[in-house]
Amino acid sequence: MKKLRKYAVIARVSLKNAVAYKASLFSRFVFYTVFIYVFVMLWRAIYKEGSVNGYSYAQLIWYLIFTEYIGFCCGTGIFSTMNEDVKSGAIAYLIGRPAHYVFYQFANSLGLLLLNLCACGLLAAVLGLVFAGPLPGFHISVLPPLLLSVALAVVINFFFLMLIGLSSFVMEDNGALFFIYQKLTFMLGMFLPVEFLPSWLQPVAKSLPFSYVYWAPSRLFVDYSPALFRALIPRQALWAAVSVVLVLLCYRGSVRRLQLNGG
């Protein structure tokens, strides 16, 4: 409990810092609104009537708003932070703190994530109502399982980005790995639902972690059912656990290598 309180304090300080920078929060609001408007106009021109692969126009717009909500609000700069810490040598000092480096970074990001989730959630709801109207079939009882799915998506995204950041211990330039990860998450769920992919590619996408960052929570949001919840949440939980274990293993090996080489 003492260790948990320590990380809770880190998260609380992070939240206070995020609240203090109101201009940064406002700029994200503006960029998010413009981004949604552009894509809504695009889909309005393409999606005249009917439904495509089980998505009505309203569902697709709400899907897009929700994926961008996750992307804008739950994004983290951990990849850049890790790269800077490793390349500058600052990590040699950070690992000596009375807090595990990995969980310190997660707690430090949590404050901003919580602020974005609450503040941008209201903006996303307003934009959805303006551009698409009420989401058909949505009920307030869906919120608890939906929040669980979003939380798992945040964990998957954060720890895979940290895993890529840890690769800077062995690679001079790991920007290509970040670029590939970013584009895979974009194409496998963010800009297009997995159901819009070719039929042969859909099983592949659903077996990889990338689609469980954006597609899984957004699919639950627009077309929730207990069966879909039971199908998606265990997979998200599995990939979340895998990402955490991989980061801890790679971090341990990286720190050992750092110590062997004299810091």
N, C-alpha and C positions, 0 to 999 in steps of 0.2 A: 504493500500500500504506500510505503514511503517513496518507492521508486515511481509509482504511478502519479503521486502528488507532484513529484519533481517535473515530470513531463507535462502535467496539467498546468503548472506555473509557466513553463516555456510556451505552451499554446496560448495561455491567457495574455502573456506579454506580446506575442505575435499578433493576437487579435487587436490589442490596444494600438499597436503600431499601424496595423492596416486601417483602422478607423481614423487615425490621425491624418492619413493621406487621402483626403476627400477628392482632390483633383484627379488622382489616379483612378479612383473608383468611378467618378463621373465620366472620364474618358473611355473606360471600358463599357459603360452603359451606352455611350454614343456609338462606339464602334460596333457593338453587338446589334443595336437597332438598325444601323445602316446595312450591316451584313445580312440581317434577316430580311429587310425590305428588298434588297437586290435579288435574293434567292426566291422570295415569294413572287416577285414579278416574273422571274424566269419560269417557275413552275406553273404560274397562272397562265402563261402563254402556251405551255406544253400540255397542261393537264386540263383540257377543256371540260370534259364530262366523264361520268362513269367512274370506274376504279381500275387500278393497275395492280396486279399481283396481290389482291386483297386489301389494298390501301385506297380509301376514298381520298378526295382532294383535301378535305378537312384533316383527316388522319395524317396525310403526308406533310401538310404544313405544320401541324403540331409536332410531328416526328422531327422535322427539321429544326424547329424552335427548341425542342428538348435536347437534341444532340449538340446544338450550338451552345445551349445553356450549360451542358456538362463541359464542353470544350473551353468556353470562356470563363466559367466560374470555377472549375476544378483543375484548370491548368496550373502548372507549377514550374518554377525556374530551377528545379533541382538539378537538371542536366548541366546547365551553365554553372551552377554553384559547385557541383562536384568537379567539373573540369578545372575551374579556377582554383579550388582548394588543392587539387592534386598537382597541377602544373606550377602553382606558385610555391608549393611546399607547405602551405598553411595547414594542411591536414595533419602534419606531424605534430603540430601544437594542439589541434582540435581533438585528436584522439586521446590526449592526456587529460581532458576534462572529466569530471565525475558524472558523465552521462554517455551512454552508448551513442557513437556518432550517427549511426543509421536512424535510431529512434529519436535522437535529438533533431535531426533534419525533418523527420516526419512531423514531430510535434511543432516545430518551428513553422512548418507550412500549414498546419491545421488551422491556425487562427485566421489566416487569409481565406482559406477554403470555406470555413464556416460563415464568414462575412459575405463572401460571394454567393454561397448557396442561398442565404436568406434574402439578400438585397436583390440579386439578379433573378431570383425565383419570382418575385413580384413583377419585375419588368417582363419576364418571359410570359407570365400569365396574361398581362395586359396586351402584349403584342399578339398572343394567340387569339384572344377574344376579338381584337381589332381586325386581324387578317383572315381568320378562319371561323370565328364564332365558337360557341361551346363545343367541346370535344364530345362526339357521340359516345354514349355508354360509360363515360367516366363517372366514378363515384368516389366520395371522400374516403371510403374504406380502403381504397387502393393505396393510399399514401404510405402506410407503414411498410408493406412489402416493396413499394417503389423506392423508398428511402434506403432500404437495405440493399437493393440492387445498385443504387447510385453510390453508396458507401463502398461496396465491393469494387465497382468500376474505378473509383478514386484510388483505392489501394493497388489495383492492378496497374493502372497508369503510372502512379508514383514510383512504385518499386521497379517496374521495368525501365523507367527513365533513369532511376538510380543505378540499375544494373549497367545500362549503357554508359553512365557517367563513370562507373568503376573501371570500365575498359580503358580509361585514360592512363591507368597504371602500366599498361602494356602496349598501348597504341599512341603514337605521336599525335595523330589527328583522328578522332572518332566521330567527327561531324557527319560522316557518311552513314554511320549506324543510326544516328538520331534522325537523319533525313529519311532513311528507309522506314524506320518505325513510325514516324509521323505520317508518311504517305500511306502506309498500310492501314493505320487506324482511320485515316480520312476516307479511304476508298472502301474499307470493309465495315461500313456502318455509319460514318458521320455524314457524308454527302448523299449516300444512297443506302436504303435498307438492303440487307443481305438478300432478301427475296427478289431484288431487282437484278441480281447477278445472274450469269448463265447457270442453268440447272446443274452442270457438272462442277461448277466452282462453289456452289452453295455449301455442300458438305465439307469441302476443304476449309472454307471461311469459318464455319461453325466449329471446326476442330482446332482452330488457332486462337490465341488469346486476344488478338487485335479486335475482333468483333464484339468482345464482351466489355469493351470500354464504352462504346457508344450505342451499338445496335441493341444489345440485350436490355438495358434499362429503358431505352426509348420504345422498343417493341412492347414491353410490359406496360408502358404508359399509355400508348394509343390503342392497345387491344388486349387488356388484361384478362386473364383467366387463370383459375387455380392450376390447371394442367400446364399452362405455359410457365407459370411461376415454378412449379416443381421440375420443369425441364431445364430452365435457365439458371436458377439460383445455385444449384449444386455445381454446375460448370463454372460459374463465376467464382464461387468459393474455392474450388479446386485451383483455378488459375491464380487467385489471390494468394493462396497458401504457397503455391509453387514460386511465385515471384518473390515473396518474402524469404523463403528458404534459399533461393538462388542468390539473393543479395547478401544474406548473412554469410553464406559459404564463400562467396567471392570477396566479401569485405575481409573475412578472416584471413584468406590467402593473400590478399593485397597488403594488409597490415603486416603480416609476417614477412612478406617480401620487402616492405619498407624498412622494417627493423633490421633485417639481415644486411641491407645495403647502407645502414647507418643513418636512416631518416632523410 
